[in-house]
Amino acid sequence: MNIDSARLQDAQEIVSKSARQAAERVGPTTRQARKIAAKQMKSARHWSAPRIDQAGQYIEDEVGPRVGAMLHRTAGKVEPTSPRRRRGFATMLLVAGGAIGAAGAIVTRRNTTRSAEEPTSPEHLSAVSENSSTGRAHSNNS
């Protein structure tokens, strides 16, 4: 063993002994500081918990709805407008077609009902055709 390693070993022993002495002196103080800090943290938590809860309630009831409404308005402003479709003309055609179809159905039903009520005997048919031809002849002669 040389002289430098002996000195290094002595220095290590001195530092180790000094650290132990410092720990013995500071130990009770750190335990006491830990207890005081824990007590103060508990007091701070008791004080702050209702205030944090109150702040959360305020944000839910007052700020949240306002922010939500603001976001809805902003979304409406940001969204691009959709092109307007010309449904008026198509709707008008559809309604007109439906009306014409309904009128045609009514006329057809009336004609069917009338023809069912009229007698279809051969004498009647000949009388109808004679009246029609004489009616035309009279109207042409007038």
PyMOL commands that set and color helices and strands:
alter all, ss='L'
color gray80, all
select helices_A, chain A and resi 3-78+88-117+122-141
alter helices_A, ss='H'
color red, helices_A
deselect
rebuild
show_as cartoon
